[in-house]
Amino acid sequence: MLHTCLRPFAIVCVAVTLVSSTWAQSSAPNAPPADLDAYVATSMKTFDVPGMAVAIVKDGKIVVAKGYGVRKLGDPTPVDEFTMFGIGSNTKAFTTAALATLVDEGKLSWDDPVYQRLPGFVMYDPYVSHEMTIRDLLTHRSGMGLGEGDLLFWPQSTYTREEIIYKLRFMKPASSFRSHYAYDNLLYMTAGQIIPAVTGTSWDDYIRQRIFTPLGMNHSNVTNAAIKASDNVAFPHSRMDGKLQVIHFEVLDNAGPAGAINSCAADMAKWVQLQLNRGKLTNRDGRLFSEQRSQEMWSPQTILPIGDPPPGLAGLKANFADYALGWGLRDYHGRKLVGHTGGVAGFVSRVMLVPEENLGVVVLTNAEEGGAFDSILYHVLDHYFHLPSTDWISAFKSREDTQEKDAAETMKKAESARAADSKPSLALEKYAGVYNDAWYGPITIRMENGGLVMTFDHTPTMIGDLQHWQHDTFKAHWRDRGIEDAFVTFALNPDGTIDSARMAAVSPLADFSSDYQDLQLKPAEKK
């Protein structure tokens, strides 16, 4: 789950706890909206977000770096400008910036074939294996399906980065090479592994040494594996079975270059300053990357489809949309926007740059609510663009309510249409056994207390009870309620033995990293 957003809860303190940085300037010409604090409070209340941090950079200055609300439900400790949040896929821009430094040094080119930098790199199609470049790794046009293979790292698995890269050869493409946009995480992780292949330094250490240290991002890290309760860190929250709850930190070190960074408003403001300054350091002499690399990272690479937003969000209709190198591009009221969203279990975030206005906005949250960060973002943009006020909070909440209502109706129809009185073709114990998927590996189904239990052998938290749905379809109801439930449908051979099983997410709102549809389970040969 390394991308965008999801759901809600009711926050106790309507008057959100607020910690102001000494950088805030209320009377300067580049000052933020006068009602920013109230607007953030309303957004948090509406979307049920416990804690949030906001940073705004204008004309080279950090004009806002603030915390709002609480780090953890049931704990009054406030969020401040140094509280760390998972930034998810906003990590991708750090990975491309790290690669840009190597391009500047002449150690690689964006168009180097990947196999020349990562010996043994193989995709499903031999042609793609030979032709794929570093640029292709960064632009979501590989031919892989949306989120394909994400179950290799999310929920937390035992696979290493090297093992995941090896498994790319078993993933069937969903489209031809370079013909379609489909967001992926595995190839960004692969791109990050080019750094140690070229430099001998791990992606993790390179980010610390070459980005965090020069920028003074002293409250950021590349893993939450060692986080302690006493640290200044926001806790992740997710709505499970209708109730917002604190959930465990999802350790995603094996997919680090795609989305494992944790950061805060104060540090992300420095990152935004660097970006708007086209790679030039603001806290000292020197550059992180050249202006040419900055231009390349903000240049269109893959055309994105443009849909029609719902009526309440009609003002967001874009004239163009593209993916660049670690950044998404689009327009808003005649200005080019350079941005990205990020989502990790329990956190969603938004980073937006407006180069011609020399403006940058960061919103970090500890709940899975994209409407919360987008409503704040566009309120800030409208202020600096001198546009009439729009009630973005109501508009985004209306869209969310409609999506949830439609999803509930779809699931209700499926429930009423199923043949509830049907029986499985086989005795339950006949479905038990070890199944293998070409890319994921072993998945075990066993009998337990008279029922079937499914486990993903390399994903410790994926333990689910198989509830009969209809005929030879069961529903995997995961014991960890932060994991999306899935249908499991068995196909039989003429002799009544099991030929295979396919899976699909139950909810239409399932996060795309729940890529059950890409699995094809085959019974393991009995020894």
N, C-alpha and C positions, 0 to 999 in steps of 0.2 A: 504494500500500500504506500506508494511513493508518488504522490501527486496532489489531488484536490480534496474534496470535502463531503460532509454528511449531516449531522443531527443536533438535538437540544437537551435542556434542564432548567429548573427555576432557581435563580440565584437569590440568596437570602438578603444580601445588602444591595438594595436598589441604588442607594448613594454609594457607588463603588469606591473602594479604597483607592486612593490615588497617591502616587509618589512622583513628585515633579523633579526633573533634572535641573541643575543650575543653568543648562543650556537654553531653556525655554525663554523666548523673548516675546512679550505680549504687545509691545508697541512698535516693533520694527516694521519696515515696509514689507518684509518677507514673512511676516507673522502668520501663524496658522489660523484657521477659522476660530472666531471668538467663542463659538459654542462647541468646540471640539470635545471638551470633557463631558458635557451633557450629552452630546451625540453618541460618544462611545458608551456612556452609561445606558442610554436607551437601547443601543444595539445589543449590548450584553444582556440586558433584561429580556429583550424581545426574543433573542436566539438562545437564551439560557447558556451563556458562556461564563464560567467561573472567573477566569483571569485572562488578561490581554496586555500586550505591550505594543506601543506605537512609536515609530520614529519618522520624522520628516526632515529632509535635507532640502534647503532652498538656497540657490546662488552660492554654493560652496559651504554654507553654514548649517550646523545641526540646530534646527530651531525647536524641535521636539524630540525628546527621548524619555518616555514615561511608562510607568506601569499602572495598571488598573485592576481592581478586584483582588482575588486571592489565588495563591498557588495551588491550593488543594481544598476540595470540598470538606467542610467540617473543621477546617483549620484557618484561623483568622490571619495567618502570616500573609502580608500583602506582596503582590508582584511589584517589583521596582525595575528600573532601567537596566539592571544587571541580572535579572532573573532569566535563566536559560529555558528555551523552548526547543522542541524538535522542529527543524525547518523543512524536513522532507526533501522534496525534489528541488527546492531552491539551492540544494547542494550542487546540482548539476552545473550551475554557472561557475561554481568554484572549481569544479573539475575541468571545465573548458578553459578557465583562466590559467590553471596550472599547466595545461597542455600548451597554451599560448606562450607561456614563458619559455618553453622548450622550442617552440617554433622561432621565437625571437633569437634564441641562442644557436639556431641552425642545427639542432639535434634531431628534429623531425619536421615533417611537412603535414599539413592537414590532409593532403592527398596521397600520403604514403599508403601502400597496401597494408592491411592489418597483419597479414601472415608474415610479412617481412619484419615486423616489430614484435609480434607474438608468435614465435614458431609453434606449430601445432594447432593454430587457430583454424577451425573448420566449421562451416555452416552446412545445412542440410543439402543445399545445391552446390555442386563443385564450382560452377561458374561464379556464384556469389562468394564462395570462399576465396577465389582468386582475385575478384574485382573489388571487394569491399575495402573502402579506405577508412582512415581515421575520421574523416568528415562524415562518412556514412554512419559510423557508430553514434554520432552526435545529433542526427537529424531525423530519426524516427521514420525512415523510409526503406528499411531493410527487407520488407516483405513479410516479416513476422506479424502475427496478429496482435491486437490490443492487449497489452499486459502479458503476452505469452511467456510462460515460464516463471512468472512471479511466485508461484507456489514453491519454487526452489529456495526462496529466502524468506517469504512471508506467509504465515506466521514463522517466527524464528526457527530456522532449521539447523541441522548439523553440517550441512554442506559448506565447503570452503569456496572462496572465489575461484580458485583454479578448477575445482570440480564442476562448478556451475558453467564456467567457460567451456569446459570439455563437453558438457551436455547440449550445447547449442547445436551440435551436429545432428541431434535426434529430433529437433523441432521443425515440424513441417511448416512451410510458409503458407500464409493466408492469401498473399497476392504476389505478383511478380516484383522483382527487385527494382527499387526506386520509382515505383508507379503509384504508391498510395502512402498517405500518412497514417501511422498507427503507433501511438505512444508506447514506448517500451522502457524498461529499466535495466535489463540484463546487458544491453550493449553499452550503456553508460558505465556500468560496473567494469565491463571489458575495457573500455577506453581508459578508465582509471588505472587498470593494471599495465597499461603501456608505460606509465611513469616509472615503476620499478624496473621494467624491462629495459628502459633507456638509461636510467640514472643510477639504478641500484638502491634507490631510496623508496620505501613504501609510499603509496598514495597518502596514507595517514600522516606520516612524518613530513612528507613534502608539503601538504596543506598547512601543517603547523609551522614549519620552518620558512616557507616561501610566501605564505599569505597571512596567517594569523599574526606571526611575530612582527613583520614589517608594518602592518596596519595597527598594531597595538590591540588586537582583538583578544584581550586577556581573559575574557569570560566566555570563550567558545571552545568547543572540543569536537572530536570526530567520532565519539562513541559514548553511549550512556551505560555501558557495561559496568562501570565502577561508580555510578552515581550513588550518593548516600542521602538519606533523608534530611541530614543537616545541611546539605548543599543548597545554594540559592537557585533552585530549579523548580519549574512548574511541573505539576504532576499531570499525566494524561487522563482525560475523561472521555467516556463513550456512553452513548445511550444504549442500554441492553434491556430488551423486553420492556421498553417504554420508560425506563428510568435511567437518568444520568448517573454514572458511577465512576469512581476512580478505578483505573485499570493498571495493570502492570506495564512497566516500560518494555517495549518491544526492542530487543537488541538486534540490530540489522547490520552488524559489522561485515558480514559476508557480501552485502550489497552497498558497502560504504560510499563509493564514488557516485552512486545514484541517489543517495538520500539520507546519510547518517549524521550530518552535522547538527549540533545543538548550539544555539546562539541566543543573544539578547538584543534588546532595542539599541543599547549604546554601541555594541559592536557592529550590528547590522547597519547602523547609520554610517560607520566608518567605511564599510564595504560599499555602500551606496555612494559616498563621497568619491571613493576611488573610481567607481564605474562612471560617474558623471564627469570626472576629471580625466577620462579616457586613459586610465592606467597610471597616471602620475600620482605619487604619494602626496598627501596633504600635510602629514605630520613631520615630514623631513624631506630632504632632497632625494631624488631618484624616482624610478619607475618600477612598477610591478610587471607591466607589459606595455608594448608600444601602442601609439595611437592607431597604427595600421591594424594591429591585432584587435584592438577595440572595435574598429570599423567592421572587421571581418566577423566578429562575434555577434554584431548587431545587424548583419546583412541577411536577407531572406535566403533560405536554402530549400525548404519544403513548403509548398502551398497547402494551407489548411482550408478545409471546407467552411463556408460561412452559412449558418442557418439564420432563420428569423427568430429573434427573441420574442417572448410573450409580450402582450400589449403594454404591461406596466414597465417593461424594460426596453421598449422600442428605441429609446434614446441611445442604447448601446449598440445598435446595428452598425457593423463595421463595413468599410469599403474594401479592406484587404485584411488578410490574416495569414501569417507565415510562421514557421519555426526557423530560428536561426541556429546558433551554436550555444546551447544552454539557455536560450531566451526565446520567448514567444513575442511576436510582433503583431501589432494591429493599430488602428487609428481611433481617435476619439475627438470629435469637434475639431478636425483639421490638424491635430497633433499626432505624431508617431509615438506610440507607447511601446516600451521595451520591458517585458515583465515575465513573471512566472508565479505559479502557485506551488504549494508543497503540502503533502499530507502524509503523516505517519500515524499509526494507531494512537488516537487520543489528542492529536495536534493537527492544526492546519495553519498555513501561513500564506502571505502574499507580499511580493516585492514588485514595485512598479517604478520605472524610470521614465521621465519625460524630458529627453535631452534638450529640446529647443526651449523649454522653460527652466532648464537647469534645476529640475525638481525630482525628488525621489521620495517614495513612501514605503514604509514597512509596517505590516500588521502581523503580529504573532498571537496565536490563541491556544488555549489548552482544552479545547473541545472541537469536535468535528463539524464546524459550522461555517461553510464558505460564505453564506449570506451575511454573516457578521463582519468578516473582513472586507467583503466587496462593498457593502453599504458605506463603511467608513472611508474606503479608498475613493469612491466616486464623490463623496461629500467633500473630501479634501481637494480632489481635482477640480470640481466645480468652483470651489472657492478661488483657487489660483488661476483658473481660466476665466473668472469673472462671469460665470453663467448663472442663470436663475436657479433658485433652490429647488431641489427635487427630493421628495420623501423616499429615498432609496431604501430605508429600513422596511417600510411597508411593501415596497415593490419586490424586494428580494424575499421577504417573508411570504408574500402571496405566491410567488413562484414555488417556494419550498412546500407550502401547504398543498398546492395543486399536485406537485410531484408525489407527495406522500399519499394523497387521496387516490390518485390514479393507480399507484402501486398497490394500495390496499384493495381496490376494486378488482385489479387483475388477479391478485392472490385469492380473493374471495370467489371469483368466477372459477378459478382452477379447482378450488376446494369443492365447490358445488357440482362441478362437472366430473369429478373423478368417480370411478366405480368403487365406492367404498366397501361394497360387499364382496368384491372379488378376492381371490386367494392367490398366494404365490404358486407358481407352477411346481415348485420343488419343496421338500421339507427344508426348514430353515438351515439345518446343519449342512445341506448340500451347497449353500452359498458361501460357506466359510472356507477360508484358505488364503494363500498368499497370491496376490495379483501384482503384475509388473507393468509399469508404463515406461515407454522407451526413454523418456527424458527424466521423469521424476524418480523412477525406481520402484522399490517395493511398497505396497500398501496391503495391510493384513486385515482380514475380516475373521472374527472369531465368535464362538458362542460364549455368552456370559449371562448367567441367571435366566436362561431360557430364551434370550434374545440375541440379536446380532450386534456386534460392536465393530466399528471400522477405525483403524488407526493408520495414519501416514507415518511410516517407520522412521523417517528422518526429520519429522516435525513433532516434537514431544507433546505440544498442546493439542494436536489434532486427534482427539479421541471422541468419537461420535456414536450415539446409539442409532441403529438403523430401524426406523419406524416404518411399518408397511404402509405404502401410499395407495397403490393399485397394481393388480397383475404382478409383473416382475420389477416394479419400481418401488424403491424405498426412499425415505427421506433421512439423510444423515443430520441428526440433531446434535450439534457439537456441545460437549460439556463446558467448554470455554465459550461463553455466549458472545464474546467479541468476534467470533469467527462466523462467517456467513453460512447458513444451512445450505445443503445441496441435495438434489435428487440423484439417485443412483439407479440406473436402469440396466438390467441384465439381459443379454441376448443368448438364446439357447441354440445348441446344435440339434440336428434331427434326432439324435439318440438321447436327447434330454440333458446332456452335459452342458456346462456353461462355456460359451464361446468367448464372450467379452462383456465388459461393462463400460458404460459411458456416464458422465456426470454433468450436471448443470446447476447453476445457482437457483435457489428458490425465489428470492426477491428480485424484482426488476431493478431495485435500487442497489443491488450488491456492488461493492467496490470492484473495479475491473481487475484488480490483482487476484481476486478469487477466480482464477482462470480454469475452473473445473472443466469447461467445455473442451479444453485442449488435451485432456487426458484420454487415453484409450487403454483401458485395463485388460490385460490378458492373464488368464490363470497361469501361474508358474508351473512348469513341468515338475511332476512329482518324481522324486529320486527313489 
